[in-house]
Amino acid sequence: MSTQTVRTAGGDTAAVRTAGLTKRFRNQTAVGGIDLEVPGGAVYGFLGPNGSGKTTTIRMLLGLIAPTSGTIELLGEPIPGGAARALRRVGALVEGPAFHPYLSGRANLARLDAADPHSDARTAPARIDAALDRVGLLPAATKRYRAYSLGMRQRLAIANALLVPRDLLMLDEPTNGLDPQGTREVRHLVGELATEGTTVLVSSHLLSEVDQMCSHVGVMFEGKLLMQGLLSDLHTEANRTAQTVRVDTDRVEDAAAVLRTVGLTDVRPGVGHVTGLLGEVAIEKVVPELVNDGVPVLGFAVLRPSLEDVFVSLTGEGFDVSG
Amino acid sequence: MSAAEADVVVGGPATRTDQLPRTGRALPLRFLRSELQIVFGRRRNLALLGVLAAIPVLLAIAIKVSSDDDDGGGGGGPGFFEAITSNGLFVAFAALAATLPLFLPLAVAAASGDAIAGEANQGTLRYLLTIPAGRTRLLLTKYAAVVIFGLVATALVALAGVVAGLALFGGGDVILLSGTTTSFLDGVGRLALSVLYLSACLAALGAIGMFISTLTEQPIAAIVATIGVDVLMFILDSISQLAWLHPWLLVDRWTAFGDLLRDPVSTDVIGQGLLVSLAYAVVFMTAAWARFSSKDITS
């Protein structure tokens, strides 16, 4: 309870807020005027294909690179002006793990903790081991970093973000290089942290990952933020506009003609079935129309769109196309 | 934990991290200690220190062998080489003179060139900065480690020289370059002052290395460029037609540490050398700060 009081002191619940955030490299616009809003307490899925500007945005949020224009507010502090104050409360994993190869995992964390002007040296060993334990790396704590597998490296980077209690975690592609078991563990960890009240901004190019982990979602494409909001709203919106109807019949062409007449779009006759996008057409109207025209309906299904379908409907392109 | 939180709530608007102990501020040396562990733990740097410690030993052995052969006629180097056979302490001075143009600068270049570029190359720079370690604080801590590394390298040459010299030539009273005799302890004191003077000179070179290190993500390139600057200045310093330029060269007064072996000690040139070093250090650390504090970290 009191934790909540502390976190919301200041009356502003947005953990991240940007306005017109833009970054241009030479003549290429990596991020083109985005208004990001990550509500406090949310698990925000920052979704987009590789090269869509997610990492550049995260680097700007962390004060690593300066925006060409636009403003950033991180936990109520302006960036880069208030970066020193804000970043203490932020744990980050940026563009993959990076550590000293000849130091052990534990020594690497000790070094990063020593670099933190606000951390307590006396509690360091306990905090480091707790963080290692949390990501399941304690048995490999004394191994040199260079001997770590990619998955272990990724875990070490997450452990670094957990060295001190944080109000906000920014995890850039946290499941990269992890096996299915590791991916599940990260998902579980993010869920746990969110329950404890930590706001999480997690970027990913994997739709399913965001679908399973997040409460909010923002979709980046070619440097633009196409949409953001509650994940459930996105699904509702998708259901409204992107529901697909499938009719099993032995008279495919006739069925297709009827569906077009009713108002379905993207009608595709297949072998023994026809599919079409429902759009604004009421579901209950479809089957009676088919029956009226004497088309035998052997089966009828409404297919709920996957997040990927939603993405295609937003961008007009497949998800794997890089910006 | 809840007690601490209650305090914070009573205390007005606060963040969760305000509950964290602030003792970190009382221990500004923790980061430096960690940095020194990195610098002195790097194999490249340890190898350089090994070479630096070996040079005085080689020098002492070579002079011992040649002086045994032709009965003291060897040497002929810069001043102290001839004095070595009379007192082992001079091995240390001769070794400093021998390592000054290249090997000592190489050690400082290796540490300073690597300072920022090495972290950038490894990707660890972005994690240090998001901690946040603070860009100015990071730069200053790294520079402090470079200066300490230069001091240790120089002291190591002197120490190895003293040990090798005492073993092969013995100690005793020291006959200074101006002909007067002083105690062995006084000689050691003068050697210590020489080490400090050269460390200050090398610290200025370290500032150049720090600046170059902020310009690239390739540590080897930064190290080579720093050595290049050092060698270039020695070359310019040896061209007599460029005499007007010499007072402005960082390396011009490095060999002035020999003045500490005169009686009375002549401090004019050494004083100028320290001023020039200070000027170089301030200019290049300011440039490094200006560059680094506004740099986009894309590594």
HADDOCK unambig.tbl for C-alpha pairs under 7 A between the chains (distance, minus, plus):
assign (segid A and resid 2 and name CA) (segid B and resid 5 and name CA) 6.55 0.50 0.50
assign (segid A and resid 6 and name CA) (segid B and resid 9 and name CA) 6.28 0.50 0.50
assign (segid A and resid 6 and name CA) (segid B and resid 14 and name CA) 6.39 0.50 0.50
assign (segid A and resid 6 and name CA) (segid B and resid 15 and name CA) 6.13 0.50 0.50
assign (segid A and resid 6 and name CA) (segid B and resid 16 and name CA) 6.37 0.50 0.50
assign (segid A and resid 7 and name CA) (segid B and resid 15 and name CA) 6.34 0.50 0.50
assign (segid A and resid 7 and name CA) (segid B and resid 16 and name CA) 6.68 0.50 0.50
assign (segid A and resid 9 and name CA) (segid B and resid 13 and name CA) 5.26 0.50 0.50
assign (segid A and resid 9 and name CA) (segid B and resid 14 and name CA) 6.62 0.50 0.50
assign (segid A and resid 10 and name CA) (segid B and resid 13 and name CA) 6.19 0.50 0.50
assign (segid A and resid 62 and name CA) (segid B and resid 130 and name CA) 6.35 0.50 0.50
assign (segid A and resid 64 and name CA) (segid B and resid 126 and name CA) 6.98 0.50 0.50
assign (segid A and resid 64 and name CA) (segid B and resid 296 and name CA) 6.01 0.50 0.50
assign (segid A and resid 64 and name CA) (segid B and resid 297 and name CA) 5.19 0.50 0.50
assign (segid A and resid 65 and name CA) (segid B and resid 296 and name CA) 4.22 0.50 0.50
assign (segid A and resid 65 and name CA) (segid B and resid 297 and name CA) 5.68 0.50 0.50
assign (segid A and resid 66 and name CA) (segid B and resid 296 and name CA) 6.37 0.50 0.50
assign (segid A and resid 84 and name CA) (segid B and resid 132 and name CA) 6.29 0.50 0.50
assign (segid A and resid 87 and name CA) (segid B and resid 130 and name CA) 6.38 0.50 0.50
assign (segid A and resid 87 and name CA) (segid B and resid 131 and name CA) 6.61 0.50 0.50
assign (segid A and resid 87 and name CA) (segid B and resid 132 and name CA) 6.02 0.50 0.50
assign (segid A and resid 88 and name CA) (segid B and resid 131 and name CA) 6.49 0.50 0.50
assign (segid A and resid 88 and name CA) (segid B and resid 132 and name CA) 6.43 0.50 0.50
assign (segid A and resid 89 and name CA) (segid B and resid 17 and name CA) 6.28 0.50 0.50
assign (segid A and resid 92 and name CA) (segid B and resid 130 and name CA) 6.98 0.50 0.50
assign (segid A and resid 98 and name CA) (segid B and resid 122 and name CA) 6.37 0.50 0.50
assign (segid A and resid 98 and name CA) (segid B and resid 123 and name CA) 5.13 0.50 0.50
assign (segid A and resid 98 and name CA) (segid B and resid 124 and name CA) 5.20 0.50 0.50
assign (segid A and resid 99 and name CA) (segid B and resid 124 and name CA) 5.57 0.50 0.50
assign (segid A and resid 111 and name CA) (segid B and resid 34 and name CA) 5.94 0.50 0.50
assign (segid A and resid 112 and name CA) (segid B and resid 128 and name CA) 6.53 0.50 0.50
assign (segid A and resid 114 and name CA) (segid B and resid 30 and name CA) 5.76 0.50 0.50
assign (segid A and resid 114 and name CA) (segid B and resid 31 and name CA) 4.95 0.50 0.50
assign (segid A and resid 114 and name CA) (segid B and resid 34 and name CA) 6.61 0.50 0.50
assign (segid A and resid 115 and name CA) (segid B and resid 31 and name CA) 4.94 0.50 0.50
assign (segid A and resid 115 and name CA) (segid B and resid 128 and name CA) 6.91 0.50 0.50
assign (segid A and resid 115 and name CA) (segid B and resid 133 and name CA) 5.37 0.50 0.50
assign (segid A and resid 116 and name CA) (segid B and resid 131 and name CA) 5.97 0.50 0.50
assign (segid A and resid 116 and name CA) (segid B and resid 132 and name CA) 6.37 0.50 0.50
assign (segid A and resid 116 and name CA) (segid B and resid 133 and name CA) 5.39 0.50 0.50
assign (segid A and resid 117 and name CA) (segid B and resid 24 and name CA) 5.22 0.50 0.50
assign (segid A and resid 117 and name CA) (segid B and resid 25 and name CA) 5.98 0.50 0.50
assign (segid A and resid 117 and name CA) (segid B and resid 133 and name CA) 6.59 0.50 0.50
assign (segid A and resid 118 and name CA) (segid B and resid 22 and name CA) 5.71 0.50 0.50
assign (segid A and resid 118 and name CA) (segid B and resid 24 and name CA) 4.70 0.50 0.50
assign (segid A and resid 118 and name CA) (segid B and resid 25 and name CA) 6.43 0.50 0.50
assign (segid A and resid 119 and name CA) (segid B and resid 24 and name CA) 5.35 0.50 0.50
assign (segid A and resid 120 and name CA) (segid B and resid 21 and name CA) 6.23 0.50 0.50
assign (segid A and resid 120 and name CA) (segid B and resid 23 and name CA) 5.91 0.50 0.50
assign (segid A and resid 120 and name CA) (segid B and resid 24 and name CA) 5.38 0.50 0.50
assign (segid A and resid 121 and name CA) (segid B and resid 24 and name CA) 6.94 0.50 0.50
